[in-house]
Amino acid sequence: RMKRVLFSIILILIIVYNGVAQESITLRGEVLNSDNETGVSFAHVGLCEKAIGTVSNEDGIFEFKVAPYLINDTLCISAIGFITYKERISNLMTTDFMNIKLEPQTSVLQEVIISDNKITGRRVVEKAISRIYKNYPLKPFILEGYYRDYMKRNNEYDAFLEGAITVQDMGYRKPDDRTRVRVNQLRFQENYQENYDKYLHKDENDTLKEVMAGVSTEFFANEFYNMRYHNPVRNQYETLPFVGVFHNFHESNYEFDIAYYTYVDEEEVYVIRFKPKAEYNYLHINVKGEIFIRVRDHGILKFHYSFFVRDFTKDRKVYELNM
């Protein structure tokens, strides 16, 4: 049944997947948090200063293929909140599976900032939303990106698809249905379509199907379209499943806490965690997420959240969005 399926969709822009199919060097490994040795989800894995790369999965596992002539290039592994790992590819050829440990990059902001009780998680989110049209392009632009969607059931992949894409966006004030997307490379699991249809389209009586649909009338379009539709920054006036309209998210029934501060490209970043207020924390569902917001201009760098259904004493994740 659908309620056993974890569905996840990920969009990483700027990083381009460009694996080489033949006579390639294959790098396999796991990206770990050096503090607790847990996997770092969706870390960027690629060649430094080149648009060639991939992304680790939710457990931190990755596989990356490069052409032999790039053996003297440098591998860069990065994730928001961690110090970037760099190593020459030729030095990584001695093992079939690497354990790459990333060092967390947390900080304490200036004392005057910390002691200012006017700076709260809710106010930071409110200001970030109000500055979307100042921080993001209003004129047409092009992005090269990596896309992945998958379904997991009982810790096994039932469907998996990933590809390299080019996105031509007409600007943040233009309707997103004018955006054009070109698929440059694509690979998917052999039974992807079969299981996709089986678990997402056939069970009309399963109420958890709304997890996938939200309020999107275009649910039966491809999943990339649905993820774009629910991009909270690009389409702030649309509805996110279980979160609501992002434009007034700061007014919602969620608690917003500044969990810690980190760095991205040597700039300080707020990490805001959100969850339902206690009076709205229903017994059978839960939502948890984080928003990474740059201190300098309140630009939103990363947004992710998960929806959980409670089975007796534990939470079971059934939906996840990472952008």
C-alpha positions in Angstrom: 0.0 0.0 0.0 1.0 3.6 -0.6 1.3 4.3 3.1 4.4 2.1 3.2 6.1 4.1 0.6 8.6 6.9 1.2 8.7 9.3 -1.7 11.5 11.8 -2.1 12.2 14.4 -4.7 15.4 16.4 -4.8 16.6 19.3 -7.0 20.2 20.4 -6.8 20.8 23.3 -9.2 24.2 24.5 -10.4 25.7 21.0 -10.0 25.6 19.0 -13.3 25.5 15.3 -13.5 27.8 14.2 -16.4 28.8 10.7 -15.8 30.9 8.9 -18.5 29.4 5.7 -19.6 32.5 3.9 -21.0 36.1 3.5 -19.8 35.4 5.6 -16.8 36.8 5.8 -13.3 34.2 4.9 -10.7 34.4 6.5 -7.3 32.1 5.0 -4.6 31.8 6.0 -1.0 29.9 7.4 1.9 29.8 11.0 3.1 29.8 11.2 6.9 29.4 13.8 9.6 32.7 13.7 11.4 31.0 14.5 14.7 28.7 11.5 14.8 29.6 9.5 11.7 26.0 9.7 10.4 25.4 10.0 6.6 25.3 13.5 5.1 22.3 13.6 2.8 22.4 15.2 -0.6 26.0 16.3 -0.4 27.5 17.7 -3.7 30.1 15.3 -5.1 32.0 16.6 -8.1 35.1 18.0 -9.7 36.3 21.3 -8.3 35.6 24.3 -10.6 33.9 22.0 -13.2 30.2 21.4 -13.9 30.6 17.7 -13.5 29.1 15.9 -10.4 26.4 14.1 -8.6 24.7 14.1 -5.2 24.8 11.6 -2.3 21.6 9.9 -1.4 19.7 10.3 1.8 22.1 8.0 3.6 25.2 9.8 2.3 26.1 7.1 -0.3 27.3 8.2 -3.7 28.7 6.8 -7.0 30.5 9.1 -9.4 32.0 8.3 -12.8 34.7 10.4 -14.4 36.8 10.1 -17.6 40.4 8.8 -17.1 41.9 12.0 -18.4 40.5 13.7 -15.4 42.5 11.6 -12.9 44.7 14.5 -11.9 41.7 16.8 -11.2 40.5 17.4 -7.6 37.3 15.9 -6.1 35.2 18.3 -4.1 32.5 17.2 -1.6 30.4 19.9 0.0 27.2 20.3 1.9 25.7 23.3 3.6 27.0 23.5 7.2 30.2 21.6 6.5 33.8 22.4 5.5 34.4 21.3 1.9 36.5 18.2 1.4 39.1 18.3 -1.4 41.4 15.5 -2.7 43.1 14.7 -6.0 41.3 11.8 -7.7 44.6 10.0 -8.3 45.0 9.7 -4.5 41.6 8.1 -4.1 42.2 5.1 -6.3 43.5 2.8 -3.6 40.1 1.8 -2.3 36.9 0.6 -3.8 34.7 2.4 -1.2 35.6 5.6 0.5 34.5 7.0 3.9 34.6 10.7 3.5 34.2 12.6 6.8 33.0 16.2 6.6 33.7 18.6 9.5 30.7 20.6 10.6 31.2 24.4 10.2 29.2 26.0 13.0 29.8 29.4 14.5 28.7 31.9 17.1 27.7 35.2 15.6 28.9 38.5 17.1 27.8 39.0 20.7 25.7 42.0 19.8 23.7 40.0 17.3 23.2 37.1 19.7 22.0 39.3 22.5 19.5 41.1 20.3 16.2 39.6 21.4 14.5 41.2 18.3 16.2 38.5 16.2 13.9 35.5 16.4 13.5 32.6 14.0 10.0 33.8 13.0 11.2 37.3 12.2 14.2 36.0 10.2 11.8 33.8 8.1 9.4 36.7 7.7 12.2 39.0 6.4 13.6 36.3 4.1 10.2 35.9 2.5 9.7 39.6 2.1 13.1 39.9 0.2 12.5 37.1 -2.3 12.0 39.5 -5.2 15.1 41.4 -4.2 17.4 38.3 -3.8 16.3 36.3 -6.8 16.3 37.2 -10.5 13.3 38.9 -12.1 14.7 38.7 -15.6 15.1 35.4 -17.6 18.0 33.1 -16.5 19.3 29.6 -17.1 20.4 27.0 -14.6 22.2 23.7 -15.1 21.0 21.1 -12.5 20.7 17.6 -11.2 17.4 16.0 -10.5 16.5 12.8 -8.7 13.3 11.2 -7.5 12.8 7.8 -5.9 10.5 5.6 -3.8 11.6 3.4 -1.0 9.6 0.7 0.6 11.0 -1.4 3.6 14.4 0.3 2.9 14.5 -1.0 -0.7 14.3 1.2 -3.8 11.0 0.5 -5.7 11.7 3.2 -8.2 14.7 5.4 -9.0 15.2 8.1 -11.6 17.9 10.8 -12.0 19.2 13.1 -14.7 21.0 16.2 -15.8 18.8 19.1 -16.8 18.8 22.6 -18.1 16.2 25.0 -16.8 15.2 28.2 -18.6 13.3 30.4 -16.2 11.6 33.6 -17.3 12.0 35.3 -13.9 10.5 35.1 -10.5 7.6 37.4 -11.3 6.5 35.3 -14.3 4.2 32.3 -14.0 6.3 29.1 -13.5 4.4 27.3 -16.3 6.5 29.5 -18.8 9.6 27.7 -17.5 11.3 25.4 -20.1 13.2 22.3 -19.1 15.6 20.3 -21.3 16.7 16.8 -20.2 20.4 16.3 -21.1 21.0 12.9 -19.6 18.6 10.4 -17.9 18.8 7.1 -16.2 16.2 5.1 -14.3 15.5 1.8 -12.7 14.2 -0.9 -15.0 10.9 -1.2 -13.2 10.5 2.5 -12.5 7.3 3.1 -14.5 5.7 -0.1 -13.3 6.2 0.6 -9.6 5.5 4.3 -10.0 2.0 3.5 -11.4 1.5 0.7 -8.9 2.2 2.8 -5.7 1.2 6.3 -6.7 -1.6 6.2 -9.2 -3.6 3.0 -8.5 -4.6 3.2 -4.8 -7.4 5.8 -5.1 -8.8 5.0 -1.7 -5.6 5.6 0.2 -5.9 9.0 1.9 -2.2 9.4 2.1 -2.2 9.9 -1.6 -2.8 13.6 -0.8 0.8 13.6 0.5 2.0 13.5 -3.1 -0.7 15.7 -4.7 -0.9 18.6 -2.2 -3.4 20.9 -4.0 -1.6 20.7 -7.4 -4.1 20.2 -10.1 -1.3 18.9 -12.3 -0.3 16.0 -10.2 -0.4 13.6 -13.1 2.3 15.6 -14.8 5.9 14.4 -14.2 7.3 14.7 -10.7 9.8 17.4 -11.7 6.9 19.6 -12.6 5.2 18.9 -9.3 8.4 19.7 -7.4 8.8 23.0 -9.3 5.1 23.8 -8.5 5.9 23.3 -4.8 9.1 25.2 -4.8 8.4 27.6 -1.9 10.8 30.3 -3.0 10.0 30.3 -6.8 6.3 29.9 -6.2 5.7 31.5 -2.8 1.9 31.9 -3.4 1.2 28.2 -4.1 0.6 25.6 -1.4 3.2 23.2 0.0 1.8 19.8 1.1 1.3 20.0 4.9 3.0 23.4 5.2 0.7 25.8 3.4 1.3 29.0 1.4 4.9 30.0 1.9 4.2 33.7 1.4 2.6 33.9 4.8 4.4 30.9 6.3 5.8 33.0 9.2 2.2 33.6 10.3 1.4 29.9 10.4 0.9 27.6 13.4 4.6 26.6 13.5 7.4 27.3 15.9 10.5 28.8 14.4 13.8 28.5 16.3 17.3 29.6 15.4 19.0 26.2 15.9 22.5 27.3 15.1 24.7 29.4 12.8 26.9 28.0 10.0 28.9 29.2 7.0 28.3 28.9 3.2 31.1 30.3 1.0 32.5 32.0 4.1 29.2 33.9 4.8 27.2 33.5 8.0 23.9 31.6 7.7 21.0 31.2 10.1 19.7 27.6 10.4 16.0 27.9 11.3 14.2 24.8 12.5 10.4 24.6 12.3 7.8 22.3 13.7 4.0 22.5 14.6 3.1 24.4 17.8 2.4 22.1 20.7 -1.4 22.6 20.4 -1.2 21.6 16.7 1.1 18.6 17.2 -1.5 16.0 16.4 -1.1 12.4 17.6 -0.9 10.8 14.2 1.1 13.2 12.1 4.2 15.4 12.4 6.2 17.8 10.2 9.8 18.8 10.7 12.1 21.0 8.6 14.9 23.5 8.3 15.5 26.7 6.4 19.0 28.0 5.7 19.0 31.8 5.4 22.0 34.0 4.7 22.6 36.7 7.4 23.8 39.4 5.0 20.7 39.7 2.8 18.3 37.1 4.1 18.6 35.0 1.0 17.1 31.6 1.3 19.8 29.0 0.4 18.1 25.8 1.3 14.6 24.5 2.4 13.8 21.0 3.4 11.1 19.3 5.4 9.6 15.9 6.1 6.1 14.7 6.9 5.8 11.8 9.3 2.9 9.5 10.3 3.1 8.1 13.8 2.8 4.3 14.2 2.3 3.7 17.9 5.5 5.0 19.4 7.6 6.0 16.4 7.4 8.4 13.5 7.5 6.9 9.9 8.6 9.3 7.2 6.3 9.2 4.1 7.2 12.5 2.3 10.3 14.6 2.0 11.2 17.7 0.0 14.7 19.1 -0.3 15.4 22.2 -2.3 
